[in-house]
């Protein structure tokens, strides 16, 4: 039988002991030591590490057996393993983070069926490899979940179907309802922290980044723990975090599993919006609208609780009725090895948070994103330029006597509507304007008005067409700017 040395940096951590192939010997032997570095292999005389499951900047995880159980059950031993580059203050904070994970698992995992149980938490002092010194290590032991993380599943099997993602979403939302109701915020939801058990149930892992929230207390700033791409704006900026912060990260996780794309490929930094629907056309409207609301940049505009999302996902006839939580005893016992949850970076503190602000009504607009100032001015320029070209063409064909003001209102309204719905946007504006300009110039009947004006002023037909279109574009920009200034002033003082 091979035992794995948990001392960081051991050059040959795998140790073969043929006598331990006999279960009676494995149960009775008092201790075994690493043949390379002399480290105690059987942790506190109870836990037998078999192999390394994963390692990050602040921890390592090992598959182990518990000698004090009848079936020598499998478990995950996580070792606190901070980077050597941490300052003394950062080291203390990292240790607090590790201890916090043990506390949360003891509080939540031993109560909810889909959060791993905590079995043990201890420190171990052993002789160092340097003479006359000792090393101190910290460990926690948790339930082993027999399954694959959603990150592993995405790599091995590809994207998930909308129905599969919806099933995962509902189960994780049920877990988050329990977590938030018990005064905690996870703060690190991502595919590697959600695991599908062999029985099909989904588990929420890695509570090292959890933040405690005290209802009614003043909130403090976030400590900067987040996974890039999944964390909402308030968490990345170091602001307050809320239950809706977890909902944002969960929505990003779902989009990644649906599309197979990284978050930065789905987020449009130009318009500061998520543009994912074209990559997941099979998602129904209800689920898509729920994702869009979970991803709103302002915390108060999102759903304020996981239970609200569950209600929004249910048909009207069943909305408001939540299914009871499955009792812990009904789940099967876990067995063979697989990868553990990934460790997270340490927090600065675990300051209490306030209850989230009440939700404000949100007008749903599907996948339509708000316009930035630059987009608004570009749209105005396009509307004016395109309107000028169309005016030349229409007046050249029909003459002014056949057209009233209503026609021009309808024409401009149509252009604005197409942009508001983002049927045409960004590069489309240049392409459309270029094609229209070419048609007006190369079809003689469409630039008769320009020929007439050019003959009056002795100009070139091409320059006359462009000058009229540019002039109407500038007029549209000026009108839009004036309107925006007036609107902002009224919004400030009213």
N, C-alpha and C positions, 0 to 999 in steps of 0.2 A: 504494500500500500504506500502511496506517495503522500507525504505531508508537505505543505507549502509554508516556507518561512515568511513571516509578516514584517521582518525588519526591513525598513526602507534601504534600498541600495545593496542588498545582499547579492553577491555575484552569482551564486548558484542556489536559488531558493528552493528548488525541488529536491526533496530528500526521500529516498526509497527505504522502506522498512518492511522486509518480508514477513517478520513476525506479526505485524499488525494486520496481515491478511486474515488472521483468525479473530473472529469477533470477540471471543472471550478475552484474548490478550489485549485487544484494542480497548475494551472496557476497563481492564484491571491495571494496565501499565500506568504508573504514577506520572511520568513525564517523558518526553522525547526532546532532544536538542538538535539544532541545525548543525550538520557536520561541517559547515563552512564558517559560520559566524558565531555559533554557540547560543543563538536565540532560542528561548523556550518556544516549542512548537504547539503544544496543547495549551491553549489560552485559559488561564485560571483553572487549569486541570480539567476543563469541561469541553471547550469548543475546539474541534479538530479541523483546521483549514486544509482544504483539498486542492484548490487552484485559485488563481487570480481571475476575477471576473471583469474588473475594470479599474482604471486609475485616472485621476484628474489632478488639478493643481492643489486641491485641499483634502483629498481623501483617496483611499483605495478600498475596494470591495472584494471579498473572498467568499467562495462557496465553502461551507463548512458543515460538519455533523455535530450534533449535540449528544455527548456521551451519557447525559443524565436523563434521556428519554428512552422509553422501551424500544422504539423503532429507530433510534439514533437519527431523528428527523433532520432533514436538511434545513439550513438557515443561511442568511447572509450576514457576514461579519464585516462591518464598515470600520475602517481605521482612520482616525484623524491624522492627516498627513500634510501639514502646511508646507508651503514653499520656503526654502531657505532664505529667500530675498525679502521676507516680511520683516517689518520693524517690530520691536517688542510690543508696541501698542496694537499693531495690526494682528500680531500673534494672539493676543488676549481676545480680540474681537472674533478672530477665526475660531478659537476654542469655544467662545460663547455661542457661536453659530452652530457648532457641532452638538453642544449640549442642548441647544434649543430644539434641534431635530429630535433628540431622544425624548425630550419633554412632550413635544407635540405628538409623537408616535404613541407615547404612553397614554396621553389624554384622548386622542382621536382614534388611533389605530386599534386599540383594544376595545373600542366601542362600535365603530362602523365596519361593516363587512368588507368594504372595498378600499380600505386603507391598511397597509401592512401593520401587523402587530409588533410591538416592542417586546423582546424577550430579556434583554440584559443591557446594562450600561456600566462600564468599569474602566479603571485605569490600571496599567501594568508597568511596574518598574523593574528593569532588568539590567544586568551588567553591560556596559558599553563596550564597543570594540576597542576603545581607547582605555588603556590601563588606569585604574583608579577612578573611573567615572561611571555614571549610571545614566541610562536613557529611560524616559517616561513616555508611554504611549497610551492613547485613549481609544476605546472601542465601544461600539454599540452593536447589538445583535438583533436582527429583525426577521420577520417572516419571509420565507422565500416564496416568490410567486412564480409558478410554472407557466411561462408564456413568453411573449415577445413584446418589446416596446413598439409603439406605433412608428417610431423612426426606423427600427429594424424591419418592420413589416413593409413599410414604404419602399425601402431599398430592395428587399427580397421579392416582393409580390407586385409592386407598382401601386398606382393610385387606388383609392377606395371608391366604391359606388356611393351615390348620394344617400341611399338607404342605409348603408353601413355607417357612413359618417353621422347620419341623423341618430342612429342607435347609440353610437359612442357619445355624441353630444348630450343626449338625454341622460345617459347613465352618469357622465361626469358632472352634469348640472345637478343631479341628485346628490352626488358626493359634495359638491361645492356648497349646496344649501346647508348641509350638515356642518361643514367647515366654517362657513360664515356665521351660522347661527351660534356656533361655539366661540365666537370672538376671534377668529383667525383669518388671515388673508394669505393665500399660498405664495403668490408673487413670482412663480417660476413655472407656469404651465407651458408645456411645449411637447412635441411628439415623443421625445425621449423620456418624459416623465409620466406618460400614460401607457399602461401595459395591458394587453389583452391576454387573459388567462386562457388555458386550453379549453375551459368550459364555456368560453365566449364572453364572460364578464370582463368589465374594464376596471382597472385599479389606478388610483392616483398615487404617484410616488414622489419621493424626494421633498421632504418638508424642511430642509435646512434653511431655506430662504423665507420661511413663513414669518409673518408679522402679526403680533398680537394687537387686537383692537379692543378698546374699552368703550362700550356704548355710552354716549353722553360726554366723553372727555374730549378735550381739544386735540386736534390732530397735529402731528409733527411731520417734518419732511421725511421723505423716503431716504433710505441709506445707500441708494445706488446699486442695489442688487437687481439685475435683470438679464434676460437673454436677448441679445440684439435681434431686432426684427419682430419679436413676439411681445415685448413690453409696450404698453401704451405711452403716449407723450408725457403724461404727468409722472410716470415712474422713471422715464429716461432723464427727465429734467430735475429729478430729485425732489419733486413735489409730493403732496399727500397721495396715498394710495387708498383705494376703496374696493369693495366687492366687485364693482364694475370694472376695475382694473384686471381682475382675474377673467372676467367675461370677455374682455378685449383679447387677451392672450389666447383664450380658448377658441375664439372665432378665427384668429390667425392660424392656429393649429389645424382647425377643420379645413380651411382653405388650402393649406399646404398638402393635406392628405387627399383632398379632392382633385387638385390640379397637378400635384407632383412638382410644383415650382417653389423656389425659395421665397420668403416674404418680400425681399427687395425686388423680385421680379413682378410681384403683384401690386406693389405700392408705387403710385405715380407721384414722385416728389414735386413735379411741376405744378400739379393741381392739389397736392396734399390730400389725395384720396386713394382708396383701394379700388383698383380696376381688375376684377377677377372673373366677372360673369362670362366673358367670352371664352374663358378656359374651362368652364364647367357648365356647359349648356343644359345638362340634364337635371339641374337643381330646380325644384319647384319654386314658385313665386313666394310662397309663405316662408320657406326656409331661407331663401335668398334675402328677403327683406329683414328677417331676423338677424342674419349675419351682418347686413349693412348697418343696422342699428347698434349691434354690439361693437362695431368698429368705428363709431363716431368719435372724433378727436376729443370732444368735451365730455368728461365723466358724467355730468348731470344729465346729458342727453341720451345716454345709453340706458339699457335696462338697469335698474338699481339692485336687483337681486336675481339669483339663479332661478328662483321659483317663478319670477315674472317671465323669464325666457321659456320655461317649461309650459306655462299657461299659453304663451303666444304660439307655441308649436302644436298645441292640441286643437282638434276640431272644435267649433263653437259648442257643440252638444256636450263635450266632455271637459271644456276649459274650466279650470278652477278645482278639479278633483285630482289630487296627487295620489299615486299608488304608494302603499306603505313600503318602508325600507325592508329589504330581505334580511332576516335574522342571520347573525354571524354563523351560527351552527349549521346553516343549510348549505354552505359552500364546501366543495371537496377539499381535501388536504392536498397541499402542493407537494411535488416531487422533483423530477430531474432538473439539472442545471440549465441556466440561461443567463443572459447578461442582466446586471442589476441596474438600478437607476444611476444616472450620472451625477457626480457631486457638483455643487454650485459654489460660487464665490462667496466670501464672508460678508456679513453685514456689519455696520458700525454700531448699531444698537437695536434694541427691540422696543422702541418708544410706542406708547399707546396711541390709537387712532380714534377718531370720532366716527359716529355713524354717518353714512353718506347722505348728501343732500337729497331732498325729495325730487323725484323725476319731474321734469317739465315736459309739456306736450311737444311731441316732435312730428313734424309733417314729413311723412315718408315720400321719397321721390325715387324709389327704386335705385338704379345705378347712376342717377344723374348727380354730378358733383357740383358744388358751388363754384362760381367764377372768381378767380383772383383779379386784382386790379389790372394786371398786364393782359390777362385774357379778355377782360371786358373792353379795354381800349382796342385790342386787336380785332375783336368782334365788331366794334363800332367802325373801325377803318374798313373792314371787309364789307360791312353793310352799305356804307357810303359809296365805296368804290364800285361794288357790284350794282348798287342802285343807279349810279351814274351811267354805267354801261348799258343797263337794261332800259334806262330812260332814252338814251340815244337810239337804241334799236327800235323800241316801241314807237317813239315819235317819228322816226324815219319811215316806219311802215304805215302808221295809221294817222299821223298828224294830231296835233293838240286838240282839235275841235271834237274828237270822238272820245276823249278821255277826261273824266272828272277827278276830283280829289280823292274820292272813295277808292278808285283803282290803285292809286299810289299808296294809300294806307294799307290796302290788302297786300300789295307787292312787298312793302317793307316789313309788314307783320309776318309774312311767310318766311322772309330771310331770317328775321329774329327768332322765329319759332324753331327753324331747323338748327340754329346754333344753340338755343336753349335746351333742346333735346339732345344736343351733341351728335346730331346726324352728320354734321360737318364741323370739324374743329381742327385747330393747329395747322398741320401741313395741308389738310384738305382745303383750308381757306385760300392758300396760295395757288393750289392746283386749280380750284374752281374759278378763281379770279383770272388766272392765266388763260384757261380754256375760253372763258367768256370774252376776254379781250381779243383773242385770236379769231373767234367767230365773228365778232363785230367788225374787225378790220378786213377780213378776207371775204366777207359776203357784202357786195356793194350796196344791196338794198337796205342793209342794216346800219350803214353809216352815212346815209343821205344828209341827215342833219349836220353831221360834222363837215361834210363837203360844203354845205351851204355856209356854215360859220367860217370855215377856212377861206372861202372865196371873198367873204366880206372883210376879213381882217388880214388877208394875204398870208395865211399860215399854212402849215403842212397838215394834211388830214390825220396822219398818225399822231402827231403832237397834239392836235386839237382833241382827239378822242381821249388820249392819256390825261391831258390837262383837265378835261371835264370830270373824268373819273377820280383823279387825285383831289380836285377841288371839293367834290361831294364827299369824299372820304374824310378830308380835313374838317369839313363842316360837321360831319357825324361825330368825329372825335371831340370837337369843341362842345357840341351839344351834350354828349355823354358825360364829359368832364364836369360841365356846369351842373347837370342834373345830379351827379354823384356828390358834388360839393354841397348842393342845397339839401340833398337827402341826409348827408352826414351831420350837417348843422341842425336840421330838424330833429334827428335822432338824439343828438346831444342835449338839446334844450327842452324837448318835450317829454 
